[in-house]
């Protein structure tokens, strides 16, 4: 197939997935030759809807830069609701996304793409002239924490790296009523949130499950990994994001105790996401880091479930409990349950199951509402719910 045929097929799939909806975005994805940004990739692979290309990792294997999958790029662009003539700032560069943005805003609009890594902006500086978009995209090498004030204000800001906080520059450089789309990490869980600026606060207008490389520079704030089982290829650990320091020795011992299973009676369709349930659990429980494990850890029976994004896990002292599923008589549905380890396993598993049932009964048809306030905002001005305190902001998660 030719590159154009592959683009057309990619667009067809993205529309079918619901990732592409607007006519301007559809036209951009049909036109931009994204394969030129990853010349080492097979032509067909470059147009796979779910294929991301990792372009740089650090000495610890942490992914620092990537060309995001077309579905993720389409999802964020649709969240931003971009139209012709707009001024758009992209934080986290590489070229492909900036070309999509430039095609949408047209010659009367402006796109500024910034990245802290000169290798990344060099790639953008090669790709954009090669594809004919360099005349309407400004490339800036600098720390995205500070935005790009020289071209502000912006109608839209799209952040393509995982952020744990919202720096003041992003709000200050956004017009009132403008949209900020950012992969925001909240207590370990990352969602790409579409925010609308309302004065000094940001108000969510939808979010999607996602995974992005972490922000670098002044805004860097990475999760910390605590290892509970370190046999090669069977590793099990907890990702901590401002969670209390765990009793690692006791939790390692708990992992080796027989599991306690408690089932909820709540079922999900096979293709139904758990993202809203997980946000509910992190709203109601104080200490809920994410359990991660290698596939061999499940194969040998150390854990019952694994996920590349991590599984919400209630931790108290020397016990922990995490969400899992099991098949039902209906091959298209799975039952939610909890597995606990340690001396408090049964009580903790019961409490998690109770909250799964509360979510099913009271919030299953709802989505969380997320608002961001300046860090000095007093408690009395915040909505009732889970509040996450960061250096620059206070993030409030509430439910109807």
N, C-alpha and C positions, 0 to 999 in steps of 0.2 A: 504493500500500500504506500502511496505517496504521503508526504508530510501533511498535505492539506486533507487527505482522506482520513488520516489518523487524528487530526484535529477535529474534524467533523464527528468522528466516532466518539472521541473523548467528550465533546460537547453533548452529544446525544445521551451518553451515560450520566453526565453531570446533571442534565435536566431531569432524567429519570430518577436520579437520587434525590432530587429536590435541592441540590446545591446551587444550581444556576436557575434564575427566574427572570431577571430583567433583560429586556432586549439589548440594552447597551452592554451589559456584561457578557451576554451570549455572543454578541458580535466581536468583542475583544478577544474572547477565548478561541473563537474561530480564526482569528487573524494572526495573533502573536506566535512566531515560530520558537516556542520555548525550548526545542531541542538544541538550539544554538548555545544555550547556557550550560549544557552538559554534554559537550562533544564526545566525552568518553563513554557515554551511555548509548546503548542500542536505540535506533530511531523509534521503534515501536514502544520500547520501555519508557521513553521520555514522555509519552502521552497516556500512560496508564493513570487512571483517575485517582488511585490511592497510592501512587508511587512517589516517595520523597527521596531526595538524593542528599546524603550527608557529605558535606564538602570539607569539614574540618573537625577534628577532635583534639582535646588536650591530652597531657601526659597520663591522666587518670582514666582516659577513655570517655570523658564527658563530651557529648556532642556540642560544638560551639557554633557551627554554621551549617545551613542546609538550604536546598531549594525545596520548599514545601510542596506537598502533593497538590495537584490541581484541585481536588475537592476542598482542601483546607483553604486554598487561596480564594476559590469561588465563594466559599462560605463567609469568609471575612469581608470580601468585597460586597456581598449582598447585605451583610449586617450593617455595613457602613452607609448603604443607600446613596451611592455616589452618582452624580449626574453631570452632564456637560457644563463646562465653565467653572467648576469648583476648584478650590485650592486645597490640595491634599498633601499631608506630610506622612511619609512612611518611615517608621523607625525599625531598622533591621533591613538591610539592602540585599543586593544580589542581582537585580536587574529585571527578572521576569515579572514580578508583581508590579514593579514600577511601570513596565511597559503596558500591562493590562490597565493600570490606573490612567496612564497617559492616553491610551486609546479611548477610554470612557470620557475623560474630561475634555478631550479635544484641544484644538489649538487655542481656544479662548480660556482654557484652564491652566493650572500649574501643578506640577508634581515635584516635591522635594523628597529625595530618598537619602537617608543618613545611616551610617554604620560606624561603629568604633574601630572596626578592623580594616586596615588599609587593603588587605588582600581581598576582602569582600567588595569594597568599593571599586577596586581595580577590575574585578570581574564585571561589575555593573558598567564601568566605563568602557569596557570592551563590547559587552552585549548590546547596550542601548544604541550606539552608532551603527552597529552591524544590522540592527533591526529597524533603524530609522526613527527612533524615539528620542534621540539625544537633544533635539531642538526644543523639547517641552519638559525635560526632566533635569533638575539640578541635583548633582551628586555631591554629598557632603560627607567628609570623614571626620567624625567626632562622636563624643559620648551622647547617646540618645537621651540620657537622663535630663539633659538641658534643652531638649528639643532643637529647633533651628529658628532662633528669633529673627534672623535677617529677612525671612520671607513670611513671617506671621502677619496677621492672624490666618488661621486655616479653617475651612469649613468642615474638614474631616481629618482625623489622625488615625492611622492604622499602625498598630504595633505588631510586629511579626516575631517577637521573642517573648519568652515567658517572663512576666514581671511579678514581683511580690508586693509592689507598692505602686502608687501613682504619684510621680513627682509633680511639684507645683507648676513646672514649666508646661507640662502637657495641658493642664487646665487653663493656664494663663494665655497660651498661644492658640486656644480653641475659641471660636466665636460662641457667644451665648446661644444655646439651641443647637450647636454643632454636635457631631457624633464622634466619640472616641471608641475604637474597637481594640481591645487589648486582651491577650491571654493572661488572665489574672490568677495567680496562685493563692488560694484561700485555704489555710490549714492543710496544706499538702495537695489539695485538689485543684487542678487547673481547668478553667472554663474560659473560652473566648467570649467576652462580654461586650455587648453593644451598649455604651453609655451615652446619655444625652446630657449636655451641660446645662445646669439650672443654677446660675449664679456661681457660688463657691462650691456647690456640691455637684456630684454626678449621679444620675438616676438610671438604673438598668432598663433596657428595652429589649430583653431577650439575651440568651446565652447558649453556647454550644459546647459539647465535650471536645477536648482537643489535647494535643501534646506539642510542645515547642521547645527549642533549645533555650537555655537560660540566658537572661540578660547579663552582660558584662559591664565593667566600669563602675561608676559611683553607685549605681542602683543594684549591683550584684548582691544577691541574697539567696544562696543555694540551700537546698534541704541537706540534712545530715543523715548519714546511714549508720545504723547500729546493727551489727551482725549477730544473729542468734545461732547460726549454724554455718560453719566455714569450710565444710568439705567441698573440694573443687567440683563444680557443676551441680552441686546440691545446695548451694548457698540460700539461706533464708535470713531476712533482715527486716528492719523497720525504718521507714523514712520519716524523719522528724522535721517539722516545720514550726518552730517556736513551741513545740510540745514539751512537757516536763521531762527532765532527765530520767530515763527508765532504770530500773534495777536489772541491769543486763544479765548478771549472773543468775538471778532468780528466774528470769524469763527464758534463759537457755535451758535451765532445768525443767521449766514448765513445758517447753516444746517436746520434751521426751516423755511426758506423762500421757496416759491414754486420753484420747479426745472425748469430750462430752458433746453430744449432738442434741440440738433442740430445733424443732421445725415449726414454722409459723402458720401453715395453711394458706399463705399468700402465694399466688402463682404469677408468673410472667410469661408472656409469649417469647418464643425463642429469639426473635429479633428485637425485643423490647429493651431499651437501655435502662441501666440502673443508675444513671447519672443524677436523677432527681432524688431518688431514695438516698443515695450517698450524701448529697448535700443536706438532706433532712437529718441524717445521722450525725453529721459533723456540726449541725446546728444545736442538737439536743445534748450531745455528750461533750464533756470537757477535754478528755484526753483520747483522741482518736487518730493516731498516726496511721500510716499506710503499710500494710504487709506486702513485701515483695519476695519472690522466690524464683529459682530456676526451674525449668520443667522437670528435671530429674528429682527435685525435692517432692513434687507431687507423685511422680512415678514410684518413689520408694516409700510413700506414705507419711512423710513428715508434715505435709500440708494437704488440704483437700482441694484448694482452689488457688489459681495464680492469675495475675493480670499484669500486663506491661505498665499500666497506670497505677497499680497498687490497689489493695483491698482495705477499706476502712476497718480498723482493728481497735477495739476497746482495750485499754491497758490500765490495770490497777495493781500496784505492788508486784507480786510474783505471778500474776495470772493475766491471761489475755483471751479475747474472743473475737472472731471475725466472721463476716458474712460469707455464705456459700449458697449453692443451689444443688438440687437433685432432680432427676427425671420424674415425671408423673406418668399416669396411664395414657395421657394425651401426649403423643410424640412432639407436639408443637408447643408444649408448656413445661415450665420448670417451677419447682417449689423453692421458695426462699427459706433459708434456715441459718443457724449460727453454730459454729464449732468453738468450743472453749478448751483451754488447757490451764492446768495449775489448780491450786486449792480453791480458788474462787470461780472456777469454770462454770459451774451450774448456775450460780446466781447471776453472773455477768451475761451468760448466754440468754437466760430468761429475760433480762432487762433489754438486751438488743432485740430479741424477738418481739417483745412488747412494743418497742418503737417501730419496728417494721409493720406491725399490725396497725399502729396509730397512723403511720404514713398511708397505708392502704385505705384505711377507713376515712381519714380526714383530709389528706393532702395529695392523693394519687393523681387527681385531675388538676392539681395546681403546680406552678413553677415558683421557685424562690424569687424574691425581690431583693436586689442588691443596690445599696446606696453607698457612696464614698463621700466622706466629710474631711475637712482639715483636721490635723492631729490635735489641735487645741480646742476642738469642739467639746463642750461639756456634755456629760451623760444625759442631762435633761433635754438636750436638743436632738438626741439620737432616737430612732425608732426602736421599739422593743424587739429584741432578738439577739442573735449571736453577733458580738462585736469583735472584730479582729484589729488589734492595734499595731500599726506599722510606724516607721519613722516619720513619714509625711502625712499619713492619713489614718482615719478610722473607717473600717469597712463594716457595714451593717448588713446581715443576712436576715431577712424576715419572711414569713409565710402568711398567706391570707387566713 
